[in-house]
Amino acid sequence: MSSPPMSATVRELTYLNAIVEAQREEMLRDERVILIGENIDIYGGSPLFDTFDARRLRNVPISENGFTGMGIGAALTGLRPIVDLTIASFVYLAADQIINQAAKLRYMTGGQLSVPIVFRACTYYNICNAAQHSDRPYPFFMNVPGLKIVAPATPADMKGLLKAAVRDDDPVLVFEDMSLWTKKEQVSTDPDFLVPIGKADVKRSGKDVTIVSIAGWMSGNQQSVIACFIEENRVLREQIGRRRMRLSDHQRRRLAKSEVCARKLDDDHRSHQSDRTVSAGGTRQ
């Protein structure tokens, strides 16, 4: 868990409120920050309409490829857009703009252009949504050059990483885990509170195995299964929360041991996880 500086004022926020607060603070700080998306007045963005007008908040038709391209164009002309794609599965419809335009333009222009844009996408799963609304597609985008991928696991990480993404001069794709929406913790109120993109969160140190998790994986039943395994085998574990979805989190990784641990967990607790496999990255499929 991210810990705010002791000198900073903190207040309790849910994961969802951390998203709203991060956007509000960045929009107040920098008038170039705008929010573009489908029904943003319904899906978590309604408090922003009390502060900002239609010039900063753009409700758009259901045309992901179109309004994502509009956001990229706005970034190229000096704005810093946040594009809310609402549901992560809809990212596929905008993939051409994200992969072939946003992620490549700095390279294609020899550094003459930058694309400071944030793409937000919420992952829905295990709630009986339609199949077209239930993907967690971060592996699809992980190896796209020029694109940064983050998957915050706590309210503090959500706020700090989203603010860092808005200030980044390159495109960042933020995956938000809906299973964490109601999770609460103390979060810094410092308007300059940031969580660096690319640095993992080492939650616990150990010497036997390394458990690497992402987004909402280390919550609820998953923690119970791991705790049972740890107790039965008297394992000293190292636990790392991946914030950025790429293998550039070099710090303290022993992925071979993580894979062994993951397979052991799956074998020993198949009765609890009969329809899911725990992978080295911490995702369940």
Secondary structure, DSSP 8 states (H G I E B T S, - for coil): -----TTS-EEEEEHHHHHHHHHHHHHHH-TTEEEEETTTTTTT-GGGGGT--TTTEEE--S-HHHHHHHHHHHHHTT-EEEEEEEEGGGGGGGHIIIIIIITTHHHHTTTS-----EEEEEE--SS---GGG----HHHHTT-TT-EEE---SHHHHHHHHHHHHH-SS-EEEEEEGGGTT-EEEEE--TT----TT--EEEE--SSEEEEEEGGGGSTHHHHHHHHHHHHHT--EEEEEE-BSSTT--TT--HHHHHHHHHHHHHHTTTTSTT--B-TTS-B-
